[in-house]
Amino acid sequence: MIRLRRLVRDYADAVEADLARYYPGTNLVDLWRPGTALTWRRLRNLVHWLPEDAVTWRVIGQRTLTLAESALVRLWELQAEKVSPDRPGDPYDPGGKQPATTTRKRLGGDVAAQLQAHRERYKDRLPTAS
């Protein structure tokens, strides 16, 4: 709870922008109005489940790739046969509740292995890098 209070104190603008974007009708000011639906517990849950591209994660320095960006980077890496030097990391789970393999499961298994196998099957059809 202390971390949430610090987040609201230091980055209230970003949190408020994300609440307006992802949870319409939720106003950060309601936290200090008696009798409103926004409590510290509810705010903690809303912030905890903000998506990867939320402004809050960017301003506190936890910017990572979204699932789509991660898939595109992996495709580029397979084609280039090297790791991208600008890769910031895999999709971020703000609460750390999901194991890293969850992303792969949502995308249908080990994406890199599937793409490599596909590439091997169709290597004679792929354009050659020059």
C-alpha positions in Angstrom: 0.0 0.0 0.0 2.9 2.3 0.7 4.2 1.8 -2.8 0.8 2.7 -4.2 0.7 5.9 -2.1 4.1 6.9 -3.4 3.1 6.2 -7.0 0.0 8.4 -6.6 2.1 11.1 -4.9 4.9 11.1 -7.4 3.1 10.2 -10.7 -0.6 11.3 -10.1 -0.8 12.7 -13.6 0.2 9.5 -15.3 -2.1 7.4 -13.0 -5.0 9.7 -13.7 -4.4 9.6 -17.4 -4.4 5.8 -17.4 -7.5 5.7 -15.3 -9.3 7.9 -17.8 -8.1 5.9 -20.7 -8.6 2.3 -19.5 -11.3 2.8 -16.8 -13.7 5.6 -18.1 -15.7 7.2 -15.3 -13.0 6.5 -12.7 -11.5 9.7 -11.3 -8.4 9.8 -9.1 -9.9 12.7 -7.2 -12.7 10.4 -5.9 -10.0 8.7 -3.7 -10.3 11.7 -1.4 -14.1 12.2 -1.6 -16.0 10.3 1.1 -18.7 7.9 -0.1 -17.3 7.4 -3.7 -16.6 4.0 -5.2 -12.8 4.6 -5.5 -10.9 3.2 -2.5 -7.2 2.5 -2.1 -7.9 -1.3 -2.5 -9.8 -0.7 -5.8 -7.1 1.7 -7.1 -4.4 -0.9 -6.3 -6.3 -3.5 -8.4 -6.9 -1.1 -11.3 -3.2 0.0 -11.4 -2.0 -3.6 -10.9 -3.8 -4.7 -14.1 -2.9 -1.8 -16.3 -1.7 -3.0 -19.7 1.9 -3.0 -20.8 1.6 0.2 -22.8 0.2 2.3 -19.9 1.7 5.7 -19.4 2.3 4.8 -15.7 4.7 2.1 -16.5 6.6 4.3 -19.0 7.1 7.2 -16.6 8.4 5.0 -13.8 10.9 3.4 -16.1 9.2 0.0 -16.5 8.5 0.3 -20.2 8.5 -3.1 -22.0 7.2 -4.5 -25.2 3.6 -5.2 -25.7 2.7 -8.7 -26.9 2.5 -7.5 -30.5 5.8 -5.6 -30.3 7.4 -8.6 -28.8 6.2 -10.9 -31.6 7.5 -8.4 -34.2 10.9 -8.1 -32.6 11.2 -11.9 -32.5 10.3 -12.1 -36.2 13.0 -9.6 -37.0 15.5 -11.5 -34.8 14.7 -14.7 -36.6 15.2 -13.1 -40.0 18.4 -11.2 -39.0 19.6 -14.3 -37.0 20.8 -12.1 -34.1 19.3 -10.4 -31.0 18.0 -6.9 -31.5 20.3 -4.4 -29.7 17.3 -2.1 -28.9 15.1 -4.8 -27.3 13.8 -3.5 -24.0 12.5 -6.8 -22.7 9.5 -9.1 -22.8 6.0 -8.1 -21.9 5.7 -6.9 -18.4 3.4 -8.3 -15.7 3.1 -5.4 -13.2 2.3 -7.7 -10.3 4.6 -10.5 -11.1 1.7 -12.9 -10.7 2.0 -14.7 -14.0 5.0 -16.9 -14.9 7.0 -15.8 -17.9 5.7 -18.8 -19.9 2.2 -17.4 -19.8 3.0 -15.1 -22.7 4.2 -18.0 -24.8 1.1 -20.0 -23.9 -1.2 -17.2 -25.1 0.7 -17.0 -28.4 0.4 -20.8 -28.8 3.7 -22.2 -27.4 7.3 -21.3 -27.9 6.9 -18.7 -30.7 10.6 -18.7 -31.6 10.7 -22.4 -32.1 7.6 -22.4 -34.2 8.8 -19.6 -36.4 12.2 -21.3 -36.8 10.5 -24.5 -37.8 8.3 -22.6 -40.3 11.4 -20.9 -41.7 13.1 -24.3 -42.2 10.1 -25.7 -44.0 9.9 -22.8 -46.4 13.6 -21.7 -46.6 13.7 -22.2 -50.4 10.8 -19.7 -50.8 12.3 -17.0 -48.5 14.2 -14.1 -50.1 17.9 -14.2 -49.3 19.4 -11.4 -47.3 22.0 -9.4 -49.1 
